[in-house]
Amino acid sequence: MFRGLAAFAGEARRRGVEMGALALAWVLHHPRVDAAIIGPRTAAHLEAALASTTLALADEDGPRLAALFETGGA
């Protein structure tokens, strides 16, 4: 799990966004997800959530990001 989080953090850094923004964009990119319920507690949390709505993910990004967290994966 920690390896996956470190790789995910690197992916967010490469895209110039917070991890929370990338995570929310990843969830919203899933074809079976119509909405995500969030509860930002700070202005920074809200900014990350808003940033997720402008983050474009390619179709291959979803499975690639998921693979970061697979047991025995990257």
PDB file of N, CA, C and O in Angstrom:
ATOM      1  N   MET A   1       0.819  -1.181   0.000  1.00  0.00           N
ATOM      2  CA  MET A   1       0.000   0.000   0.000  1.00  0.00           C
ATOM      3  C   MET A   1       0.872   1.257   0.000  1.00  0.00           C
ATOM      4  O   MET A   1       0.608   2.200  -0.746  1.00  0.00           O
ATOM      5  N   PHE A   2       1.915   1.267   0.843  1.00  0.00           N
ATOM      6  CA  PHE A   2       2.765   2.456   0.915  1.00  0.00           C
ATOM      7  C   PHE A   2       3.499   2.694  -0.400  1.00  0.00           C
ATOM      8  O   PHE A   2       3.690   3.838  -0.814  1.00  0.00           O
ATOM      9  N   ARG A   3       3.908   1.612  -1.052  1.00  0.00           N
ATOM     10  CA  ARG A   3       4.553   1.741  -2.362  1.00  0.00           C
ATOM     11  C   ARG A   3       3.575   2.343  -3.374  1.00  0.00           C
ATOM     12  O   ARG A   3       3.946   3.205  -4.169  1.00  0.00           O
ATOM     13  N   GLY A   4       2.337   1.886  -3.336  1.00  0.00           N
ATOM     14  CA  GLY A   4       1.313   2.411  -4.227  1.00  0.00           C
ATOM     15  C   GLY A   4       1.056   3.887  -3.981  1.00  0.00           C
ATOM     16  O   GLY A   4       0.916   4.666  -4.924  1.00  0.00           O
ATOM     17  N   LEU A   5       0.995   4.272  -2.712  1.00  0.00           N
ATOM     18  CA  LEU A   5       0.782   5.679  -2.379  1.00  0.00           C
ATOM     19  C   LEU A   5       1.956   6.547  -2.829  1.00  0.00           C
ATOM     20  O   LEU A   5       1.759   7.663  -3.309  1.00  0.00           O
ATOM     21  N   ALA A   6       3.170   6.035  -2.673  1.00  0.00           N
ATOM     22  CA  ALA A   6       4.345   6.788  -3.120  1.00  0.00           C
ATOM     23  C   ALA A   6       4.325   6.958  -4.638  1.00  0.00           C
ATOM     24  O   ALA A   6       4.633   8.036  -5.146  1.00  0.00           O
ATOM     25  N   ALA A   7       3.968   5.906  -5.355  1.00  0.00           N
ATOM     26  CA  ALA A   7       3.885   5.995  -6.812  1.00  0.00           C
ATOM     27  C   ALA A   7       2.758   6.938  -7.229  1.00  0.00           C
ATOM     28  O   ALA A   7       2.900   7.696  -8.188  1.00  0.00           O
ATOM     29  N   PHE A   8       1.649   6.888  -6.511  1.00  0.00           N
ATOM     30  CA  PHE A   8       0.525   7.772  -6.799  1.00  0.00           C
ATOM     31  C   PHE A   8       0.916   9.229  -6.548  1.00  0.00           C
ATOM     32  O   PHE A   8       0.548  10.116  -7.318  1.00  0.00           O
ATOM     33  N   ALA A   9       1.659   9.469  -5.473  1.00  0.00           N
ATOM     34  CA  ALA A   9       2.146  10.817  -5.171  1.00  0.00           C
ATOM     35  C   ALA A   9       3.054  11.313  -6.291  1.00  0.00           C
ATOM     36  O   ALA A   9       2.993  12.481  -6.674  1.00  0.00           O
ATOM     37  N   GLY A  10       3.896  10.426  -6.814  1.00  0.00           N
ATOM     38  CA  GLY A  10       4.767  10.790  -7.937  1.00  0.00           C
ATOM     39  C   GLY A  10       3.961  11.145  -9.173  1.00  0.00           C
ATOM     40  O   GLY A  10       4.297  12.086  -9.891  1.00  0.00           O
ATOM     41  N   GLU A  11       2.913  10.402  -9.416  1.00  0.00           N
ATOM     42  CA  GLU A  11       2.035  10.680 -10.560  1.00  0.00           C
ATOM     43  C   GLU A  11       1.365  12.041 -10.400  1.00  0.00           C
ATOM     44  O   GLU A  11       1.268  12.803 -11.362  1.00  0.00           O
ATOM     45  N   ALA A  12       0.910  12.342  -9.208  1.00  0.00           N
ATOM     46  CA  ALA A  12       0.283  13.646  -8.949  1.00  0.00           C
ATOM     47  C   ALA A  12       1.306  14.769  -9.140  1.00  0.00           C
ATOM     48  O   ALA A  12       1.000  15.804  -9.734  1.00  0.00           O
ATOM     49  N   ARG A  13       2.520  14.553  -8.631  1.00  0.00           N
ATOM     50  CA  ARG A  13       3.576  15.553  -8.793  1.00  0.00           C
ATOM     51  C   ARG A  13       3.862  15.825 -10.260  1.00  0.00           C
ATOM     52  O   ARG A  13       3.990  16.978 -10.672  1.00  0.00           O
ATOM     53  N   ARG A  14       3.963  14.755 -11.053  1.00  0.00           N
ATOM     54  CA  ARG A  14       4.237  14.902 -12.496  1.00  0.00           C
ATOM     55  C   ARG A  14       3.137  15.693 -13.197  1.00  0.00           C
ATOM     56  O   ARG A  14       3.393  16.405 -14.168  1.00  0.00           O
ATOM     57  N   ARG A  15       1.925  15.564 -12.701  1.00  0.00           N
ATOM     58  CA  ARG A  15       0.798  16.287 -13.293  1.00  0.00           C
ATOM     59  C   ARG A  15       0.632  17.681 -12.703  1.00  0.00           C
ATOM     60  O   ARG A  15      -0.164  18.479 -13.199  1.00  0.00           O
ATOM     61  N   GLY A  16       1.380  17.973 -11.648  1.00  0.00           N
ATOM     62  CA  GLY A  16       1.308  19.286 -11.012  1.00  0.00           C
ATOM     63  C   GLY A  16       0.045  19.509 -10.200  1.00  0.00           C
ATOM     64  O   GLY A  16      -0.439  20.635 -10.088  1.00  0.00           O
ATOM     65  N   VAL A  17      -0.498  18.413  -9.623  1.00  0.00           N
ATOM     66  CA  VAL A  17      -1.715  18.522  -8.816  1.00  0.00           C
ATOM     67  C   VAL A  17      -1.514  17.829  -7.475  1.00  0.00           C
ATOM     68  O   VAL A  17      -0.572  17.056  -7.297  1.00  0.00           O
ATOM     69  N   GLU A  18      -2.403  18.113  -6.543  1.00  0.00           N
ATOM     70  CA  GLU A  18      -2.394  17.431  -5.250  1.00  0.00           C
ATOM     71  C   GLU A  18      -2.882  15.994  -5.427  1.00  0.00           C
ATOM     72  O   GLU A  18      -3.616  15.690  -6.368  1.00  0.00           O
ATOM     73  N   MET A  19      -2.471  15.121  -4.523  1.00  0.00           N
ATOM     74  CA  MET A  19      -2.928  13.730  -4.583  1.00  0.00           C
ATOM     75  C   MET A  19      -4.444  13.636  -4.506  1.00  0.00           C
ATOM     76  O   MET A  19      -5.053  12.822  -5.199  1.00  0.00           O
ATOM     77  N   GLY A  20      -5.055  14.464  -3.668  1.00  0.00           N
ATOM     78  CA  GLY A  20      -6.501  14.436  -3.538  1.00  0.00           C
ATOM     79  C   GLY A  20      -7.210  14.777  -4.837  1.00  0.00           C
ATOM     80  O   GLY A  20      -8.243  14.191  -5.160  1.00  0.00           O
ATOM     81  N   ALA A  21      -6.658  15.720  -5.579  1.00  0.00           N
ATOM     82  CA  ALA A  21      -7.255  16.102  -6.864  1.00  0.00           C
ATOM     83  C   ALA A  21      -7.162  14.942  -7.854  1.00  0.00           C
ATOM     84  O   ALA A  21      -8.124  14.646  -8.563  1.00  0.00           O
ATOM     85  N   LEU A  22      -6.008  14.294  -7.899  1.00  0.00           N
ATOM     86  CA  LEU A  22      -5.849  13.159  -8.814  1.00  0.00           C
ATOM     87  C   LEU A  22      -6.756  12.008  -8.403  1.00  0.00           C
ATOM     88  O   LEU A  22      -7.361  11.360  -9.257  1.00  0.00           O
ATOM     89  N   ALA A  23      -6.854  11.751  -7.113  1.00  0.00           N
ATOM     90  CA  ALA A  23      -7.706  10.659  -6.636  1.00  0.00           C
ATOM     91  C   ALA A  23      -9.164  10.903  -6.998  1.00  0.00           C
ATOM     92  O   ALA A  23      -9.853   9.993  -7.460  1.00  0.00           O
ATOM     93  N   LEU A  24      -9.629  12.111  -6.793  1.00  0.00           N
ATOM     94  CA  LEU A  24     -11.021  12.428  -7.110  1.00  0.00           C
ATOM     95  C   LEU A  24     -11.262  12.382  -8.615  1.00  0.00           C
ATOM     96  O   LEU A  24     -12.302  11.899  -9.061  1.00  0.00           O
ATOM     97  N   ALA A  25     -10.313  12.877  -9.395  1.00  0.00           N
ATOM     98  CA  ALA A  25     -10.443  12.806 -10.860  1.00  0.00           C
ATOM     99  C   ALA A  25     -10.487  11.350 -11.314  1.00  0.00           C
ATOM    100  O   ALA A  25     -11.236  11.005 -12.228  1.00  0.00           O
ATOM    101  N   TRP A  26      -9.689  10.500 -10.680  1.00  0.00           N
ATOM    102  CA  TRP A  26      -9.641   9.077 -11.019  1.00  0.00           C
ATOM    103  C   TRP A  26     -10.992   8.425 -10.737  1.00  0.00           C
ATOM    104  O   TRP A  26     -11.502   7.661 -11.557  1.00  0.00           O
ATOM    105  N   VAL A  27     -11.564   8.729  -9.582  1.00  0.00           N
ATOM    106  CA  VAL A  27     -12.883   8.188  -9.226  1.00  0.00           C
ATOM    107  C   VAL A  27     -13.941   8.661 -10.221  1.00  0.00           C
ATOM    108  O   VAL A  27     -14.741   7.864 -10.710  1.00  0.00           O
ATOM    109  N   LEU A  28     -13.942   9.952 -10.515  1.00  0.00           N
ATOM    110  CA  LEU A  28     -14.948  10.509 -11.417  1.00  0.00           C
ATOM    111  C   LEU A  28     -14.769  10.036 -12.859  1.00  0.00           C
ATOM    112  O   LEU A  28     -15.715  10.068 -13.646  1.00  0.00           O
ATOM    113  N   HIS A  29     -13.564   9.602 -13.203  1.00  0.00           N
ATOM    114  CA  HIS A  29     -13.292   9.118 -14.561  1.00  0.00           C
ATOM    115  C   HIS A  29     -13.888   7.722 -14.798  1.00  0.00           C
ATOM    116  O   HIS A  29     -14.086   7.314 -15.942  1.00  0.00           O
ATOM    117  N   HIS A  30     -14.168   7.004 -13.721  1.00  0.00           N
ATOM    118  CA  HIS A  30     -14.707   5.652 -13.839  1.00  0.00           C
ATOM    119  C   HIS A  30     -16.083   5.719 -14.506  1.00  0.00           C
ATOM    120  O   HIS A  30     -16.927   6.517 -14.097  1.00  0.00           O
ATOM    121  N   PRO A  31     -16.315   4.897 -15.520  1.00  0.00           N
ATOM    122  CA  PRO A  31     -17.576   4.993 -16.265  1.00  0.00           C
ATOM    123  C   PRO A  31     -18.831   4.705 -15.445  1.00  0.00           C
ATOM    124  O   PRO A  31     -19.920   5.122 -15.841  1.00  0.00           O
ATOM    125  N   ARG A  32     -18.715   4.015 -14.330  1.00  0.00           N
ATOM    126  CA  ARG A  32     -19.897   3.687 -13.531  1.00  0.00           C
ATOM    127  C   ARG A  32     -20.136   4.686 -12.403  1.00  0.00           C
ATOM    128  O   ARG A  32     -21.064   4.524 -11.611  1.00  0.00           O
ATOM    129  N   VAL A  33     -19.300   5.716 -12.333  1.00  0.00           N
ATOM    130  CA  VAL A  33     -19.442   6.716 -11.276  1.00  0.00           C
ATOM    131  C   VAL A  33     -20.015   7.986 -11.880  1.00  0.00           C
ATOM    132  O   VAL A  33     -19.462   8.541 -12.829  1.00  0.00           O
ATOM    133  N   ASP A  34     -21.126   8.438 -11.324  1.00  0.00           N
ATOM    134  CA  ASP A  34     -21.766   9.671 -11.785  1.00  0.00           C
ATOM    135  C   ASP A  34     -21.413  10.870 -10.916  1.00  0.00           C
ATOM    136  O   ASP A  34     -21.419  12.006 -11.390  1.00  0.00           O
ATOM    137  N   ALA A  35     -21.107  10.623  -9.654  1.00  0.00           N
ATOM    138  CA  ALA A  35     -20.825  11.715  -8.734  1.00  0.00           C
ATOM    139  C   ALA A  35     -20.009  11.191  -7.560  1.00  0.00           C
ATOM    140  O   ALA A  35     -19.996   9.995  -7.272  1.00  0.00           O
ATOM    141  N   ALA A  36     -19.340  12.103  -6.902  1.00  0.00           N
ATOM    142  CA  ALA A  36     -18.610  11.773  -5.680  1.00  0.00           C
ATOM    143  C   ALA A  36     -19.046  12.756  -4.604  1.00  0.00           C
ATOM    144  O   ALA A  36     -19.121  13.961  -4.844  1.00  0.00           O
ATOM    145  N   ILE A  37     -19.329  12.241  -3.435  1.00  0.00           N
ATOM    146  CA  ILE A  37     -19.728  13.099  -2.322  1.00  0.00           C
ATOM    147  C   ILE A  37     -18.474  13.436  -1.536  1.00  0.00           C
ATOM    148  O   ILE A  37     -17.775  12.547  -1.050  1.00  0.00           O
ATOM    149  N   ILE A  38     -18.198  14.711  -1.418  1.00  0.00           N
ATOM    150  CA  ILE A  38     -16.996  15.152  -0.707  1.00  0.00           C
ATOM    151  C   ILE A  38     -17.398  16.050   0.449  1.00  0.00           C
ATOM    152  O   ILE A  38     -18.505  16.587   0.471  1.00  0.00           O
ATOM    153  N   GLY A  39     -16.518  16.207   1.389  1.00  0.00           N
ATOM    154  CA  GLY A  39     -16.760  17.084   2.533  1.00  0.00           C
ATOM    155  C   GLY A  39     -15.487  17.812   2.905  1.00  0.00           C
ATOM    156  O   GLY A  39     -14.867  17.508   3.924  1.00  0.00           O
ATOM    157  N   PRO A  40     -15.090  18.777   2.078  1.00  0.00           N
ATOM    158  CA  PRO A  40     -13.842  19.489   2.388  1.00  0.00           C
ATOM    159  C   PRO A  40     -13.949  20.234   3.718  1.00  0.00           C
ATOM    160  O   PRO A  40     -14.956  20.879   4.010  1.00  0.00           O
ATOM    161  N   ARG A  41     -12.897  20.130   4.507  1.00  0.00           N
ATOM    162  CA  ARG A  41     -12.886  20.804   5.810  1.00  0.00           C
ATOM    163  C   ARG A  41     -12.066  22.084   5.777  1.00  0.00           C
ATOM    164  O   ARG A  41     -12.150  22.911   6.686  1.00  0.00           O
ATOM    165  N   THR A  42     -11.274  22.242   4.726  1.00  0.00           N
ATOM    166  CA  THR A  42     -10.449  23.443   4.614  1.00  0.00           C
ATOM    167  C   THR A  42     -10.552  23.988   3.194  1.00  0.00           C
ATOM    168  O   THR A  42     -11.035  23.310   2.287  1.00  0.00           O
ATOM    169  N   ALA A  43     -10.098  25.199   3.022  1.00  0.00           N
ATOM    170  CA  ALA A  43     -10.079  25.799   1.688  1.00  0.00           C
ATOM    171  C   ALA A  43      -9.165  24.995   0.757  1.00  0.00           C
ATOM    172  O   ALA A  43      -9.459  24.858  -0.430  1.00  0.00           O
ATOM    173  N   ALA A  44      -8.064  24.465   1.287  1.00  0.00           N
ATOM    174  CA  ALA A  44      -7.146  23.662   0.471  1.00  0.00           C
ATOM    175  C   ALA A  44      -7.826  22.393  -0.035  1.00  0.00           C
ATOM    176  O   ALA A  44      -7.615  21.987  -1.178  1.00  0.00           O
ATOM    177  N   HIS A  45      -8.646  21.763   0.820  1.00  0.00           N
ATOM    178  CA  HIS A  45      -9.384  20.573   0.391  1.00  0.00           C
ATOM    179  C   HIS A  45     -10.356  20.920  -0.732  1.00  0.00           C
ATOM    180  O   HIS A  45     -10.491  20.175  -1.703  1.00  0.00           O
ATOM    181  N   LEU A  46     -11.026  22.052  -0.588  1.00  0.00           N
ATOM    182  CA  LEU A  46     -11.967  22.484  -1.623  1.00  0.00           C
ATOM    183  C   LEU A  46     -11.240  22.790  -2.927  1.00  0.00           C
ATOM    184  O   LEU A  46     -11.726  22.441  -4.003  1.00  0.00           O
ATOM    185  N   GLU A  47     -10.081  23.439  -2.842  1.00  0.00           N
ATOM    186  CA  GLU A  47      -9.302  23.738  -4.045  1.00  0.00           C
ATOM    187  C   GLU A  47      -8.881  22.458  -4.762  1.00  0.00           C
ATOM    188  O   GLU A  47      -8.938  22.399  -5.990  1.00  0.00           O
ATOM    189  N   ALA A  48      -8.461  21.439  -4.025  1.00  0.00           N
ATOM    190  CA  ALA A  48      -8.083  20.166  -4.633  1.00  0.00           C
ATOM    191  C   ALA A  48      -9.289  19.517  -5.310  1.00  0.00           C
ATOM    192  O   ALA A  48      -9.175  18.967  -6.406  1.00  0.00           O
ATOM    193  N   ALA A  49     -10.436  19.586  -4.652  1.00  0.00           N
ATOM    194  CA  ALA A  49     -11.649  19.005  -5.238  1.00  0.00           C
ATOM    195  C   ALA A  49     -12.020  19.723  -6.526  1.00  0.00           C
ATOM    196  O   ALA A  49     -12.380  19.083  -7.515  1.00  0.00           O
ATOM    197  N   LEU A  50     -11.936  21.026  -6.519  1.00  0.00           N
ATOM    198  CA  LEU A  50     -12.247  21.791  -7.729  1.00  0.00           C
ATOM    199  C   LEU A  50     -11.233  21.521  -8.836  1.00  0.00           C
ATOM    200  O   LEU A  50     -11.598  21.455 -10.010  1.00  0.00           O
ATOM    201  N   ALA A  51      -9.974  21.366  -8.471  1.00  0.00           N
ATOM    202  CA  ALA A  51      -8.935  21.066  -9.465  1.00  0.00           C
ATOM    203  C   ALA A  51      -9.197  19.735 -10.154  1.00  0.00           C
ATOM    204  O   ALA A  51      -8.839  19.558 -11.318  1.00  0.00           O
ATOM    205  N   SER A  52      -9.814  18.807  -9.453  1.00  0.00           N
ATOM    206  CA  SER A  52     -10.074  17.490 -10.027  1.00  0.00           C
ATOM    207  C   SER A  52     -11.027  17.567 -11.217  1.00  0.00           C
ATOM    208  O   SER A  52     -10.993  16.709 -12.099  1.00  0.00           O
ATOM    209  N   THR A  53     -11.870  18.585 -11.241  1.00  0.00           N
ATOM    210  CA  THR A  53     -12.855  18.685 -12.317  1.00  0.00           C
ATOM    211  C   THR A  53     -12.241  19.154 -13.634  1.00  0.00           C
ATOM    212  O   THR A  53     -12.866  19.030 -14.687  1.00  0.00           O
ATOM    213  N   THR A  54     -11.041  19.684 -13.583  1.00  0.00           N
ATOM    214  CA  THR A  54     -10.376  20.135 -14.810  1.00  0.00           C
ATOM    215  C   THR A  54      -9.219  19.228 -15.211  1.00  0.00           C
ATOM    216  O   THR A  54      -8.540  19.489 -16.204  1.00  0.00           O
ATOM    217  N   LEU A  55      -8.995  18.174 -14.451  1.00  0.00           N
ATOM    218  CA  LEU A  55      -7.898  17.246 -14.715  1.00  0.00           C
ATOM    219  C   LEU A  55      -8.353  16.205 -15.723  1.00  0.00           C
ATOM    220  O   LEU A  55      -9.251  15.413 -15.441  1.00  0.00           O
ATOM    221  N   ALA A  56      -7.742  16.206 -16.882  1.00  0.00           N
ATOM    222  CA  ALA A  56      -8.120  15.258 -17.939  1.00  0.00           C
ATOM    223  C   ALA A  56      -7.336  13.956 -17.776  1.00  0.00           C
ATOM    224  O   ALA A  56      -6.108  13.961 -17.696  1.00  0.00           O
ATOM    225  N   LEU A  57      -8.063  12.855 -17.729  1.00  0.00           N
ATOM    226  CA  LEU A  57      -7.433  11.538 -17.676  1.00  0.00           C
ATOM    227  C   LEU A  57      -7.755  10.790 -18.959  1.00  0.00           C
ATOM    228  O   LEU A  57      -8.887  10.822 -19.442  1.00  0.00           O
ATOM    229  N   ALA A  58      -6.761  10.123 -19.502  1.00  0.00           N
ATOM    230  CA  ALA A  58      -6.966   9.278 -20.675  1.00  0.00           C
ATOM    231  C   ALA A  58      -7.570   7.956 -20.220  1.00  0.00           C
ATOM    232  O   ALA A  58      -7.472   7.594 -19.048  1.00  0.00           O
ATOM    233  N   ASP A  59      -8.185   7.246 -21.135  1.00  0.00           N
ATOM    234  CA  ASP A  59      -8.813   5.967 -20.791  1.00  0.00           C
ATOM    235  C   ASP A  59      -7.820   4.989 -20.182  1.00  0.00           C
ATOM    236  O   ASP A  59      -8.193   4.198 -19.316  1.00  0.00           O
ATOM    237  N   GLU A  60      -6.567   5.026 -20.616  1.00  0.00           N
ATOM    238  CA  GLU A  60      -5.568   4.084 -20.088  1.00  0.00           C
ATOM    239  C   GLU A  60      -5.061   4.498 -18.702  1.00  0.00           C
ATOM    240  O   GLU A  60      -4.414   3.698 -18.026  1.00  0.00           O
ATOM    241  N   ASP A  61      -5.338   5.717 -18.270  1.00  0.00           N
ATOM    242  CA  ASP A  61      -4.878   6.166 -16.952  1.00  0.00           C
ATOM    243  C   ASP A  61      -5.565   5.420 -15.814  1.00  0.00           C
ATOM    244  O   ASP A  61      -4.925   5.108 -14.809  1.00  0.00           O
ATOM    245  N   GLY A  62      -6.845   5.132 -15.953  1.00  0.00           N
ATOM    246  CA  GLY A  62      -7.579   4.446 -14.888  1.00  0.00           C
ATOM    247  C   GLY A  62      -6.958   3.110 -14.507  1.00  0.00           C
ATOM    248  O   GLY A  62      -6.615   2.907 -13.343  1.00  0.00           O
ATOM    249  N   PRO A  63      -6.805   2.192 -15.464  1.00  0.00           N
ATOM    250  CA  PRO A  63      -6.189   0.908 -15.127  1.00  0.00           C
ATOM    251  C   PRO A  63      -4.736   1.045 -14.669  1.00  0.00           C
ATOM    252  O   PRO A  63      -4.282   0.286 -13.812  1.00  0.00           O
ATOM    253  N   ARG A  64      -4.017   1.993 -15.227  1.00  0.00           N
ATOM    254  CA  ARG A  64      -2.614   2.180 -14.840  1.00  0.00           C
ATOM    255  C   ARG A  64      -2.519   2.659 -13.393  1.00  0.00           C
ATOM    256  O   ARG A  64      -1.662   2.193 -12.642  1.00  0.00           O
ATOM    257  N   LEU A  65      -3.393   3.586 -12.997  1.00  0.00           N
ATOM    258  CA  LEU A  65      -3.394   4.040 -11.612  1.00  0.00           C
ATOM    259  C   LEU A  65      -3.845   2.930 -10.675  1.00  0.00           C
ATOM    260  O   LEU A  65      -3.293   2.787  -9.583  1.00  0.00           O
ATOM    261  N   ALA A  66      -4.822   2.153 -11.072  1.00  0.00           N
ATOM    262  CA  ALA A  66      -5.294   1.033 -10.252  1.00  0.00           C
ATOM    263  C   ALA A  66      -4.168   0.018 -10.025  1.00  0.00           C
ATOM    264  O   ALA A  66      -4.044  -0.549  -8.939  1.00  0.00           O
ATOM    265  N   ALA A  67      -3.360  -0.202 -11.047  1.00  0.00           N
ATOM    266  CA  ALA A  67      -2.272  -1.178 -10.953  1.00  0.00           C
ATOM    267  C   ALA A  67      -1.239  -0.784  -9.896  1.00  0.00           C
ATOM    268  O   ALA A  67      -0.524  -1.646  -9.385  1.00  0.00           O
ATOM    269  N   LEU A  68      -1.154   0.492  -9.567  1.00  0.00           N
ATOM    270  CA  LEU A  68      -0.223   0.925  -8.534  1.00  0.00           C
ATOM    271  C   LEU A  68      -0.537   0.326  -7.185  1.00  0.00           C
ATOM    272  O   LEU A  68       0.343   0.203  -6.334  1.00  0.00           O
ATOM    273  N   PHE A  69      -1.797  -0.052  -6.983  1.00  0.00           N
ATOM    274  CA  PHE A  69      -2.246  -0.545  -5.678  1.00  0.00           C
ATOM    275  C   PHE A  69      -2.513  -2.043  -5.648  1.00  0.00           C
ATOM    276  O   PHE A  69      -2.945  -2.571  -4.624  1.00  0.00           O
ATOM    277  N   GLU A  70      -2.265  -2.727  -6.745  1.00  0.00           N
ATOM    278  CA  GLU A  70      -2.484  -4.167  -6.779  1.00  0.00           C
ATOM    279  C   GLU A  70      -1.392  -4.882  -5.980  1.00  0.00           C
ATOM    280  O   GLU A  70      -0.226  -4.485  -6.008  1.00  0.00           O
ATOM    281  N   THR A  71      -1.776  -5.910  -5.290  1.00  0.00           N
ATOM    282  CA  THR A  71      -0.824  -6.698  -4.513  1.00  0.00           C
ATOM    283  C   THR A  71       0.181  -7.320  -5.469  1.00  0.00           C
ATOM    284  O   THR A  71      -0.189  -7.997  -6.428  1.00  0.00           O
ATOM    285  N   GLY A  72       1.448  -7.083  -5.195  1.00  0.00           N
ATOM    286  CA  GLY A  72       2.503  -7.617  -6.048  1.00  0.00           C
ATOM    287  C   GLY A  72       2.713  -6.787  -7.289  1.00  0.00           C
ATOM    288  O   GLY A  72       3.509  -7.159  -8.151  1.00  0.00           O
ATOM    289  N   GLY A  73       1.993  -5.631  -7.404  1.00  0.00           N
ATOM    290  CA  GLY A  73       2.100  -4.770  -8.585  1.00  0.00           C
ATOM    291  C   GLY A  73       3.242  -3.799  -8.456  1.00  0.00           C
ATOM    292  O   GLY A  73       4.158  -3.983  -7.655  1.00  0.00           O
ATOM    293  N   ALA A  74       3.168  -2.743  -9.276  1.00  0.00           N
ATOM    294  CA  ALA A  74       4.234  -1.751  -9.359  1.00  0.00           C
ATOM    295  C   ALA A  74       4.533  -1.057  -8.067  1.00  0.00           C
ATOM    296  O   ALA A  74       5.415  -0.199  -8.016  1.00  0.00           O
TER     297      ALA A  74
END
